[in-house]
Amino acid sequence: MKRVEAIIRPHALDAVKDALRCFGITKLTISEVHGHGSKRHTEVYRRAEYEVDSTYLKLELLILDPNAEQVITAITEAIPPAEAGVVVISTVDQVVRIRDGKRGENAL
């Protein structure tokens, strides 16, 4: 099992969700996160300049190993190449659904 975390711009969310639906993935966690990379964004308020963190969305989902490459490709193709973002994949040893105690693939 793999855990996929994707940091994307908010306006790309619908395209990514549509791409994931093609694989039957409808369960994911979406969090609003703030950060900045190499480019600094500044705004002026009352003649004072401030550095502002950009707002992104962090998507988290669990997928089965055979689907991993296809899902990652779908996410990256749903986002325009010039957009900022990152996809992180990690291996998951065990998943337990709290409600009924199911484990592993059955918990998904």
C-alpha positions as CSV (number, residue, x, y, z in Angstrom):
1,M,0.0,0.0,0.0
2,K,1.2,3.5,-0.8
3,R,0.5,6.9,0.8
4,V,0.4,9.7,-1.7
5,E,0.7,13.3,-0.5
6,A,0.3,16.1,-3.2
7,I,0.8,19.8,-2.6
8,I,-1.1,21.7,-5.3
9,R,-2.6,25.1,-6.0
10,P,-6.3,25.4,-5.0
11,H,-7.5,26.0,-8.5
12,A,-6.1,22.6,-9.7
13,L,-8.2,20.7,-7.2
14,D,-11.1,19.9,-9.5
15,A,-8.9,18.6,-12.2
16,V,-7.0,16.4,-9.8
17,K,-10.2,15.0,-8.3
18,D,-11.6,14.2,-11.7
19,A,-8.3,12.4,-12.6
20,L,-8.5,10.4,-9.4
21,R,-12.2,9.5,-10.0
22,C,-11.1,7.6,-13.2
23,F,-9.3,5.2,-10.9
24,G,-12.3,4.9,-8.5
25,I,-10.6,7.0,-5.8
26,T,-13.1,9.1,-4.1
27,K,-11.7,9.1,-0.6
28,L,-9.0,11.7,0.2
29,T,-8.1,14.2,2.8
30,I,-7.7,17.8,1.8
31,S,-5.9,20.3,4.0
32,E,-5.2,24.0,3.5
33,V,-1.5,24.6,3.9
34,H,0.7,27.7,3.7
35,G,4.3,28.0,2.5
36,H,6.8,29.5,0.2
37,G,9.5,28.3,-2.1
38,S,12.3,30.1,-3.8
39,K,10.1,32.9,-5.1
40,R,9.0,35.4,-2.5
41,H,5.6,37.0,-2.8
42,T,5.2,40.4,-1.3
43,E,2.2,42.7,-0.9
44,V,2.0,46.3,0.2
45,Y,-0.4,47.3,2.9
46,R,-0.5,51.0,4.1
47,R,2.8,51.7,2.4
48,A,4.5,48.8,4.2
49,E,5.8,45.8,2.3
50,Y,5.1,42.3,3.7
51,E,6.2,38.9,2.6
52,V,3.1,36.7,2.2
53,D,3.1,32.9,2.2
54,S,1.2,31.2,-0.6
55,T,-1.8,29.1,0.0
56,Y,-1.8,25.5,-1.2
57,L,-3.8,22.4,-0.7
58,K,-2.4,19.2,0.6
59,L,-4.1,16.0,-0.7
60,E,-3.5,12.7,1.2
61,L,-4.7,9.4,-0.1
62,L,-4.0,5.7,0.3
63,I,-3.7,3.5,-2.8
64,L,-2.8,-0.1,-3.6
65,D,0.7,-0.7,-5.0
66,P,-0.4,-1.9,-8.5
67,N,-2.2,1.5,-9.1
68,A,0.6,3.7,-7.7
69,E,2.3,4.7,-10.9
70,Q,-0.9,5.3,-12.8
71,V,-2.4,7.5,-10.0
72,I,0.8,9.5,-9.7
73,T,0.8,10.1,-13.5
74,A,-2.8,11.1,-13.4
75,I,-2.2,13.7,-10.7
76,T,0.9,15.2,-12.4
77,E,-0.9,15.3,-15.8
78,A,-3.9,17.0,-14.3
79,I,-1.8,20.0,-13.2
80,P,-0.3,22.3,-15.8
81,P,3.5,21.9,-16.1
82,A,4.3,25.5,-15.1
83,E,2.4,25.1,-11.8
84,A,4.2,24.7,-8.5
85,G,3.5,21.5,-6.6
86,V,5.0,18.3,-5.4
87,V,3.9,14.6,-5.0
88,V,5.4,12.5,-2.2
89,I,5.0,8.7,-2.1
90,S,5.7,6.6,0.9
91,T,5.1,2.9,1.8
92,V,2.4,2.1,4.4
93,D,2.9,-1.0,6.5
94,Q,-0.5,-1.3,8.1
95,V,-3.9,0.5,8.0
96,V,-6.6,-0.1,10.6
97,R,-10.1,1.3,10.2
98,I,-11.3,2.5,13.6
99,R,-15.0,2.0,13.1
100,D,-14.9,-1.7,12.4
101,G,-11.3,-2.8,13.0
102,K,-10.7,-3.9,9.4
103,R,-7.0,-4.0,8.5
104,G,-4.9,-3.7,5.3
105,E,-6.6,-3.5,1.9
106,N,-10.0,-4.2,3.5
107,A,-9.7,-0.9,5.5
108,L,-9.6,1.0,2.2
